[in-house]
C-alpha cells in the first residue's frame, strides 16, 4: 500500500508472469504419471516445467514458489543436489513453504537419514502446529526409527489438528494395542471405522 495515497501499489507485470509460469509448471509436475524418471515423455514434461521455472525465477528471483517447484522438478529428474539447493533457496525466501519442507524430507529419506527427516518435520510441527500431515509423517518416520512412544505422540498431535483421519487412527490404534492399552486401541479403531467403514 502506498503510504501517501493509501492505494495498493500494482503488482509488477514480471511478477504476474512469474506466477503464471510457476502455476503452469506446477500443473505439469502434479499431473505426471508414476514411473521411471527416464521415461522419454516424462523427461520431456519435466524439462518443459524446468524451462518455465527458469523463466519464472528470471522474472522474479525472489519467488519462493518458483524455487520450491524447481526443487520438485529436479528431484523428479533424479538431480537431488540441484533439488536440495532449490528447496533451501525457497525456504530462505519463505520458511513455511510446504513444497520445499516436504521436498527436503524426501531428500533426507532418499539418503536414509531418518534423523534429519524427523528434525525437519519436528521444526515444521513447532512452527505450524495445525499441519496434520507433518505430524502424521513424523509419526511414520519415528515408527521406522523404533521410537514408538514418539510416534504415538506425533499421531495424536496429527489427530488433534484434524480428527477425521482413519489411517492415522488405525496406526495409533495398533501402537496403543502393542503398548498394552487395549481399551484405548479399540476406541481408536472404532473411530476409524466410523469415519471410513471398511478401511480401518
Secondary structure, 3 states (H helix, E strand, C coil): CCCCCCCCCCCCHHHHHHHHHHHHHHHHHHCCCCCCCCCHHHHHHHHHHHHHHHHHHHHCCCCHHHHHHHHHHHHHCCCHHHHHHHHHHHHHHCCCCHHHHHHHHHHHHHCCCHHHHHHHHHHHHHHCCCCHHHHHHHHHHHHHCCCHHHHHHHHHHHHHHCCCCHHHHHHHHHHHHHCCCHHHHHHHHHHHHHHCCCCC
